[in-house]
Amino acid sequence: MEAAYHESAQDPITEMAIVRTFTKLIFGDEEYSPPETRIIEAFRSFDANVRGDDYPALGEYLRNLGVREMIQLVARLQQRIVACSEATVASRAVTAAAHAPRHPGVH
């Protein structure tokens, strides 16, 4: 029995989530969740070969990769997504700290 899978837009992107999204692209699915759309946009920004490609072209590109290339792509893309997420979190923390009162109660 296949377990139901749900991933929110806030969940970290896993290699399995990338593989599922790539599989959907390869098989020509037309409906993508917000996390899948994030993966697709990260893929487009990560690989200059697919920067302007539509979903069918992305699927064709992925279909033509060898197994080893696909595994390497998934791992590298996941690392980049994590790094970008961490940079965004750090940037938000710096912004929040900059706007926080320096000495509460002191004018």
C-alpha positions as CSV (number, residue, x, y, z in Angstrom):
1,M,0.0,0.0,0.0
2,E,1.3,3.4,-0.9
3,A,1.4,6.0,1.9
4,A,-0.1,9.4,1.3
5,Y,2.6,12.1,0.9
6,H,2.2,15.7,1.8
7,E,4.9,18.3,1.8
8,S,4.3,21.9,2.9
9,A,6.0,24.9,1.4
10,Q,8.0,25.2,4.7
11,D,9.4,21.7,4.7
12,P,13.0,21.2,3.8
13,I,13.4,19.9,0.3
14,T,14.7,16.3,0.3
15,E,16.4,14.3,-2.4
16,M,13.3,12.1,-2.6
17,A,11.1,15.2,-3.2
18,I,13.4,16.2,-6.0
19,V,13.2,12.7,-7.5
20,R,9.4,12.7,-7.3
21,T,9.3,16.1,-9.0
22,F,11.7,15.1,-11.7
23,T,9.6,11.9,-12.3
24,K,6.5,14.0,-12.7
25,L,8.4,16.2,-15.3
26,I,9.6,13.1,-17.1
27,F,6.1,11.7,-17.4
28,G,4.6,15.0,-18.4
29,D,2.4,15.8,-15.4
30,E,0.8,19.2,-15.5
31,E,0.0,19.8,-11.8
32,Y,2.7,20.8,-9.4
33,S,2.5,21.7,-5.7
34,P,4.2,24.8,-4.3
35,P,7.2,22.7,-3.1
36,E,7.5,21.0,-6.5
37,T,7.4,24.4,-8.2
38,R,10.2,25.6,-5.8
39,I,12.2,22.6,-6.9
40,I,11.6,23.3,-10.6
41,E,12.5,27.0,-10.2
42,A,15.7,26.0,-8.3
43,F,16.5,23.5,-11.1
44,R,16.1,26.2,-13.7
45,S,18.3,28.6,-11.8
46,F,20.9,25.9,-11.1
47,D,21.4,24.5,-14.6
48,A,22.0,27.0,-17.4
49,N,20.9,24.3,-19.9
50,V,17.3,24.5,-18.8
51,R,17.0,28.1,-17.6
52,G,14.2,29.1,-20.0
53,D,12.7,25.7,-20.6
54,D,9.0,24.9,-20.1
55,Y,7.9,21.7,-18.3
56,P,7.9,19.4,-21.3
57,A,11.4,20.6,-22.3
58,L,12.6,20.0,-18.7
59,G,11.1,16.5,-18.8
60,E,12.9,15.8,-22.1
61,Y,16.2,17.1,-20.7
62,L,15.9,14.9,-17.6
63,R,14.8,11.8,-19.7
64,N,18.1,12.1,-21.6
65,L,20.3,12.1,-18.5
66,G,22.2,8.9,-17.6
67,V,21.5,7.4,-14.2
68,R,24.8,8.6,-12.7
69,E,24.2,12.2,-14.0
70,M,20.7,12.2,-12.6
71,I,21.9,11.0,-9.1
72,Q,24.6,13.7,-9.2
73,L,22.1,16.4,-10.3
74,V,19.6,15.5,-7.5
75,A,22.3,15.6,-4.8
76,R,23.9,18.9,-6.0
77,L,20.4,20.5,-6.4
78,Q,19.4,19.4,-3.0
79,Q,22.6,20.9,-1.5
80,R,22.0,24.2,-3.3
81,I,18.4,24.4,-2.1
82,V,19.4,23.8,1.5
83,A,22.2,26.4,1.2
84,C,19.8,28.9,-0.2
85,S,17.3,28.2,2.5
86,E,19.9,28.6,5.2
87,A,21.0,31.9,3.7
88,T,17.4,33.1,3.6
89,V,16.9,32.2,7.2
90,A,20.1,33.9,8.2
91,S,19.2,37.0,6.2
92,R,15.8,37.2,7.9
93,A,17.4,36.9,11.4
94,V,19.8,39.7,10.6
95,T,16.9,41.9,9.3
96,A,14.8,41.1,12.4
97,A,17.8,41.9,14.7
98,A,18.4,45.2,12.9
99,H,14.8,46.2,13.5
100,A,14.6,45.1,17.1
101,P,14.7,47.7,19.9
102,R,18.3,48.0,21.1
103,H,17.5,48.8,24.7
104,P,13.9,48.1,25.6
105,G,12.5,50.8,27.9
106,V,15.4,53.2,27.3
107,H,14.7,56.3,25.2
